[in-house]
Amino acid sequence: MHERFEAPDPVANPWERHSLTERDISETTVDAVMALVLRALADPVRGATEEEAAEEEAAAELTRRINERSLLHQADQVLRKLVSRKIAKCKCEGGKTGKQLEATARWLNARRLELLEQIRRGDVRVPDAVLTNLTKLSSSDDNPTNKDEALTGLRNFLASQFDEESSR
């Protein structure tokens, strides 16, 4: 079982500097554990300061705003929901084995990735009205109705693209 776990890396993860890896339990192991406990007590891992926490939150908020206005991010979110609904519909209709459902899910996910790549390359052009609505999105706008309205055009467009390709 120990081979399945990743060994501690105190350089990459400072909180792992107080780790100990032993294969066999012996008297020296007990001494090593006691030494480790004493070192950890003398040099605890410090938490983030309020200033660092505020900086991290500001960076996270900026990332959320950027993602919210990103065509590819929003398209990916919409397509993931579309794939989930299609898989749920297949389950409800019945008549498919587990392996057939897995194959359908893999195919739908591949189609999702293909459509995202086509959008990224510009092979599939998203209507200007949809793009305009995406630029209006702002995470400071906590009204879910406004966000939903802004994404309706994207949902409709992607559903038509997805269904068009899926039926070929």
C-alpha positions as CSV (number, residue, x, y, z in Angstrom):
1,M,0.0,0.0,0.0
2,H,2.8,2.4,0.8
3,E,4.0,2.3,-2.9
4,R,0.7,3.9,-3.9
5,F,1.3,7.1,-1.9
6,E,3.4,9.9,-3.1
7,A,6.5,10.5,-0.9
8,P,6.6,13.8,1.0
9,D,8.3,16.7,-0.9
10,P,9.3,19.4,1.5
11,V,10.8,21.6,-1.2
12,A,7.6,21.7,-3.3
13,N,5.2,21.6,-0.2
14,P,6.7,23.4,2.8
15,W,4.0,21.9,5.1
16,E,5.6,18.5,4.4
17,R,8.9,19.5,6.0
18,H,7.8,17.8,9.2
19,S,7.3,14.4,7.5
20,L,9.0,11.2,8.2
21,T,9.1,8.1,6.0
22,E,10.0,4.8,7.5
23,R,9.7,1.3,6.2
24,D,10.3,-0.7,9.4
25,I,9.3,0.1,13.0
26,S,12.3,-0.1,15.3
27,E,13.7,1.7,18.3
28,T,15.4,4.2,16.0
29,T,12.0,4.9,14.4
30,V,10.6,5.8,17.8
31,D,13.6,8.2,18.4
32,A,13.1,9.7,14.9
33,V,9.4,10.3,15.6
34,M,10.2,12.0,18.9
35,A,12.8,14.2,17.2
36,L,10.3,15.0,14.5
37,V,7.7,16.0,17.0
38,L,10.1,18.2,18.9
39,R,11.3,19.9,15.6
40,A,7.7,20.5,14.6
41,L,6.8,22.0,17.9
42,A,9.8,24.3,17.7
43,D,9.1,25.4,14.1
44,P,5.3,25.3,13.4
45,V,4.0,25.9,9.9
46,R,2.8,29.5,9.8
47,G,-0.6,30.3,8.3
48,A,-1.2,33.0,5.8
49,T,-1.3,36.6,7.2
50,E,-4.5,38.6,6.7
51,E,-2.7,40.6,4.0
52,E,-1.7,37.5,2.1
53,A,-5.2,36.0,2.4
54,A,-6.6,39.3,1.1
55,E,-4.2,39.2,-1.8
56,E,-5.1,35.6,-2.6
57,E,-8.8,36.4,-2.5
58,A,-8.3,39.4,-4.8
59,A,-6.4,37.3,-7.3
60,A,-9.1,34.6,-7.1
61,E,-11.8,37.2,-7.7
62,L,-9.9,38.6,-10.7
63,T,-9.6,35.1,-12.1
64,R,-13.3,34.5,-11.6
65,R,-14.2,37.7,-13.5
66,I,-11.8,36.8,-16.3
67,N,-13.3,33.3,-16.6
68,E,-16.8,34.6,-16.4
69,R,-16.2,36.8,-19.5
70,S,-14.3,34.1,-21.3
71,L,-16.1,32.6,-24.3
72,L,-14.3,29.3,-24.0
73,H,-14.8,29.0,-20.3
74,Q,-18.6,29.7,-20.6
75,A,-18.9,27.5,-23.6
76,D,-17.2,24.7,-21.7
77,Q,-19.6,25.1,-18.8
78,V,-22.6,25.1,-21.1
79,L,-21.4,22.1,-23.1
80,R,-20.7,20.1,-19.9
81,K,-24.3,20.6,-18.8
82,L,-25.5,19.7,-22.2
83,V,-23.5,16.4,-22.2
84,S,-24.8,15.6,-18.6
85,R,-28.4,16.1,-19.8
86,K,-27.9,13.9,-22.8
87,I,-26.4,11.2,-20.7
88,A,-29.2,11.5,-18.2
89,K,-31.7,11.3,-21.0
90,C,-30.0,8.1,-22.3
91,K,-30.3,6.6,-18.8
92,C,-33.9,7.5,-18.5
93,E,-34.8,6.0,-21.9
94,G,-33.1,2.8,-20.9
95,G,-32.2,0.0,-23.3
96,K,-28.5,0.7,-23.0
97,T,-26.0,-1.4,-21.1
98,G,-23.4,0.2,-18.8
99,K,-20.7,-0.2,-21.5
100,Q,-23.0,1.5,-24.1
101,L,-23.6,4.4,-21.8
102,E,-19.9,4.7,-21.1
103,A,-19.2,4.7,-24.9
104,T,-21.9,7.3,-25.4
105,A,-20.5,9.5,-22.6
106,R,-17.0,9.2,-24.1
107,W,-18.3,10.1,-27.6
108,L,-20.3,13.1,-26.2
109,N,-17.3,14.4,-24.3
110,A,-15.0,14.0,-27.4
111,R,-17.6,16.0,-29.3
112,R,-17.6,18.7,-26.6
113,L,-13.8,19.0,-26.8
114,E,-13.9,19.1,-30.6
115,L,-16.5,21.9,-30.6
116,L,-14.5,23.9,-28.0
117,E,-11.4,23.5,-30.2
118,Q,-13.3,24.6,-33.3
119,I,-14.5,27.7,-31.4
120,R,-10.9,28.4,-30.2
121,R,-9.6,28.1,-33.7
122,G,-12.4,30.3,-35.1
123,D,-13.8,27.5,-37.3
124,V,-17.1,27.9,-35.5
125,R,-18.1,31.6,-35.3
126,V,-20.2,32.6,-32.3
127,P,-22.7,35.3,-33.1
128,D,-21.8,38.9,-32.1
129,A,-24.9,39.3,-29.9
130,V,-23.8,36.3,-27.8
131,L,-20.3,37.7,-27.5
132,T,-21.7,41.1,-26.4
133,N,-23.8,39.4,-23.7
134,L,-20.7,37.6,-22.4
135,T,-18.8,40.8,-22.0
136,K,-21.6,42.2,-19.9
137,L,-21.2,39.4,-17.3
138,S,-19.6,40.5,-14.1
139,S,-19.1,38.5,-10.9
140,S,-20.0,41.6,-9.0
141,D,-23.5,41.2,-10.4
142,D,-24.9,38.6,-8.0
143,N,-28.3,38.5,-9.7
144,P,-28.5,34.9,-11.2
145,T,-31.3,36.0,-13.5
146,N,-29.1,38.5,-15.3
147,K,-26.3,35.9,-15.7
148,D,-28.8,33.3,-16.9
149,E,-30.2,35.8,-19.5
150,A,-26.7,36.6,-20.7
151,L,-25.9,32.9,-21.2
152,T,-29.2,32.0,-22.9
153,G,-28.0,33.0,-26.4
154,L,-24.8,31.0,-25.9
155,R,-26.7,27.9,-24.6
156,N,-29.0,28.0,-27.7
157,F,-26.2,28.5,-30.1
158,L,-24.1,25.7,-28.6
159,A,-27.0,23.3,-28.4
160,S,-27.7,23.8,-32.1
161,Q,-24.1,23.3,-33.0
162,F,-23.8,20.3,-30.7
163,D,-27.0,18.7,-32.0
164,E,-26.1,19.4,-35.6
165,E,-22.8,17.6,-35.3
166,S,-24.2,14.8,-33.2
167,S,-26.8,14.0,-35.8
168,R,-24.3,13.6,-38.6
